[in-house]
């Protein structure tokens, strides 16, 4: 026979039964209704930036751990990038996660727990980077005297870029390339580090030479709280500044603000306006200085010329006059000239006499040879002439008949009665008349007959 159930067991059997999901949901409602909005202080650990854009971490103290999550929409509103080891105050609502039966805080706002905690974290980071040599003075690069292109890493909408442009235009206008970044919030650090690296990569194949590589980089931001400037203490930003091959000026916050990028930069400017003043000289001052150099150069040149003129005048006074200095040499030159002319004439005479002596036999032999040759040639021509001359015909008994005016009569029919003729024989000429007796030239015939006919 079964024993009767006890009262306690009977009461337990009357409890309502929940499924796991129902119980988890009930707990979730209780937690969210009673802790709708809380502020929790703790140290960040186990920080994880998920690819979805959400941030997961734990808030812990020396006795407990609380899971925390920041949804993607809340990450964009953060004033700084969370880091492991930071002591913060998280504001949000408590909830539960049924999948692991954990409760967690959904963070909507994150603040630094205190300046002392942040400064201790930054000091620890500064010592670490110093030990690596990132802040060594030997790494510092000299700024160019007058850069052609200035790269500026800052917000495109703030007053900083306007202040920099205004100061540059007032001092010495230069070409400015702005790399727009967020200077506050969760994405600020990554954008600033990427901008510094991007400026250094300009001129390479990835840019196709579309933009000129800056000669100097200014990383700037206006003033703000320590939380506002936390991006410029980020380790990635500091390493990017230290690795920059281009000289870099940090101009973050006001004069009293100090961030870790100031130690890695080649030079720190107290303000963005001061950074522009460090980047370029004053054009008016350069022009004035150049003109002053020109005046000083001309004055020195004129003074030098005057000193040399006076020195030359002093030397000229102690030198003898030109007529005294060159009198004896001139006289010796005249005498030498006379002797030279006489010597040349004498030398010419001697050579002429020697030439005549040496050339006389040569000239005589040549003349005899030349005369003999010419005589032979003349005799040959004479023989030819004798052969062609009409006088040879006359020697054979012929006569040449010419009229008184010298015309030759070759036909008897050409002679007119009573015409005076000249008959040329081999031994001379005779005068005759047509129809009369022939008489020698200059004599009349015995009968004084004036005609041959």
Residue pairs with C-beta under 8 A, 6 or more apart in sequence:
5 13
18 26
21 98
24 96
24 98
24 101
25 98
27 96
28 95
28 96
28 98
31 94
31 95
31 96
31 103
32 93
32 94
32 95
35 93
35 94
36 93
37 91
37 92
37 93
38 91
38 92
38 93
38 94
38 105
39 89
39 90
39 91
40 59
40 66
40 89
40 90
40 105
41 59
41 61
41 87
41 88
41 89
41 90
41 113
42 59
42 60
42 61
42 66
42 87
42 88
42 90
43 59
43 60
43 61
43 85
43 86
43 87
43 88
44 57
44 58
44 59
44 82
44 83
44 84
44 85
44 86
44 87
44 88
45 57
45 58
45 60
45 65
45 84
45 85
46 56
46 57
46 58
46 84
47 55
47 56
47 57
47 82
47 83
47 84
48 55
48 56
48 57
49 55
50 56
52 72
53 72
53 75
54 69
54 70
54 71
54 72
54 75
55 69
55 70
55 75
55 82
55 186
56 67
56 68
56 69
57 68
57 82
57 84
58 65
58 66
58 67
58 68
59 65
59 66
59 68
59 88
59 90
59 105
60 66
66 103
66 104
66 105
67 97
67 102
67 103
67 104
67 105
68 90
68 92
68 104
68 105
68 106
68 107
69 104
69 105
69 106
69 107
70 78
70 82
70 106
70 107
70 110
71 106
74 107
74 108
75 186
76 185
76 186
76 187
77 108
77 109
77 185
78 110
78 185
78 186
79 110
79 111
79 184
79 185
79 227
79 228
79 230
80 110
80 112
80 184
80 185
80 186
80 227
80 228
80 230
80 231
81 185
81 186
81 188
81 189
81 230
81 231
81 234
82 88
82 110
82 186
83 121
83 234
85 121
86 112
86 113
86 117
86 118
86 121
87 112
87 113
87 114
87 117
87 118
88 110
88 111
88 112
88 113
89 110
89 111
89 112
89 113
90 105
90 107
90 109
90 110
91 107
91 108
91 109
91 110
91 111
92 105
92 106
92 107
92 108
92 109
93 105
93 106
93 108
94 103
94 104
94 105
94 106
95 103
95 104
95 105
95 106
96 102
96 103
96 104
97 103
97 104
111 227
112 118
112 226
112 227
112 230
115 226
118 226
118 227
118 230
122 233
122 260
125 233
125 235
125 260
126 135
126 260
126 263
129 135
129 235
129 238
129 239
129 242
129 260
129 263
129 264
130 263
133 139
134 238
134 239
134 242
134 263
134 264
135 242
135 263
135 264
139 242
140 266
140 267
141 247
141 248
141 266
142 247
142 266
143 216
143 247
143 249
143 266
143 267
143 278
143 279
144 215
144 216
144 247
145 281
146 172
146 280
146 281
147 174
147 214
147 215
147 216
147 279
147 280
148 174
148 175
148 212
148 215
149 174
149 175
149 176
149 177
149 212
149 213
149 214
149 215
150 168
150 174
150 175
150 176
150 177
150 214
150 215
150 216
150 217
150 218
150 279
150 280
151 176
151 177
151 179
151 199
151 214
151 216
151 217
151 218
151 246
152 161
152 164
152 176
152 177
152 178
152 179
152 217
152 218
152 220
153 179
153 181
153 192
153 195
153 196
153 199
153 217
153 218
153 219
153 220
154 160
154 161
154 164
154 178
154 180
154 181
154 183
154 218
154 219
154 220
154 221
154 272
155 161
155 180
155 181
155 182
155 183
155 221
156 178
156 180
158 183
158 221
158 222
159 222
160 220
160 221
160 222
160 272
161 178
161 220
163 272
163 273
163 276
164 176
164 218
164 220
164 272
164 273
164 275
164 276
165 176
167 273
167 276
167 277
168 174
168 176
168 276
168 279
168 280
171 276
171 277
171 280
171 281
171 282
171 283
172 280
172 281
172 282
172 283
172 286
173 283
174 279
174 280
175 212
177 199
177 211
177 212
177 214
179 195
179 198
179 199
181 188
181 191
181 192
181 194
181 195
182 188
182 191
182 231
183 192
183 221
183 231
184 221
184 224
184 228
184 231
185 231
188 231
189 231
189 234
189 236
189 237
190 236
192 219
192 231
192 232
192 234
192 237
192 240
193 234
193 236
193 237
193 239
193 240
194 240
196 217
196 219
196 237
196 240
196 241
196 244
196 248
197 240
197 243
199 213
199 214
199 217
199 244
199 246
200 243
200 244
200 245
200 246
201 207
202 211
202 212
202 213
202 214
203 209
203 212
203 213
213 246
214 246
215 246
215 247
216 246
216 247
216 248
216 249
216 279
217 244
217 246
217 247
217 248
217 249
218 248
218 249
218 251
218 269
218 272
218 275
218 276
218 279
219 232
219 241
219 248
219 249
219 250
219 251
219 252
219 261
219 265
220 250
220 251
220 252
220 272
220 275
221 229
221 232
221 251
221 252
221 253
221 272
222 253
222 272
223 253
223 254
223 257
224 253
224 257
229 252
229 253
229 257
229 259
231 237
232 250
232 252
232 259
232 260
232 261
233 259
233 260
233 261
237 260
237 261
238 260
238 261
238 263
238 264
239 264
241 248
241 250
241 261
241 264
241 265
242 264
247 266
247 267
248 264
248 265
248 266
249 265
249 266
249 267
249 268
249 269
249 275
249 278
249 279
250 259
250 261
250 262
250 264
250 265
250 267
250 268
250 269
250 275
251 268
251 269
251 270
251 271
251 272
251 274
251 275
252 259
252 261
252 262
253 259
254 270
254 271
255 270
255 271
262 268
267 278
269 275
269 277
269 278
319 325
386 392
390 400
391 426
394 400
394 424
394 425
394 426
395 426
399 423
399 424
399 425
400 408
400 423
400 424
401 408
401 409
401 410
401 415
401 421
401 422
401 423
401 424
402 408
402 409
402 421
402 422
402 424
403 409
403 419
403 420
403 421
403 422
404 419
404 420
404 421
404 422
409 415
409 421
415 421
415 434
416 434
417 434
417 435
417 451
417 453
418 433
418 434
418 435
418 450
418 451
419 433
419 434
420 431
420 432
420 433
421 431
421 432
421 433
421 434
422 429
422 430
422 431
422 432
422 441
423 429
423 430
423 431
423 432
423 438
428 440
428 441
429 441
430 438
430 439
430 440
430 441
431 439
431 440
431 441
431 442
431 443
432 438
432 439
432 452
433 449
433 450
433 451
433 452
434 451
434 452
434 453
435 451
435 452
435 453
436 445
436 449
436 450
436 451
436 452
436 453
437 445
437 447
437 449
437 452
438 445
438 452
439 445
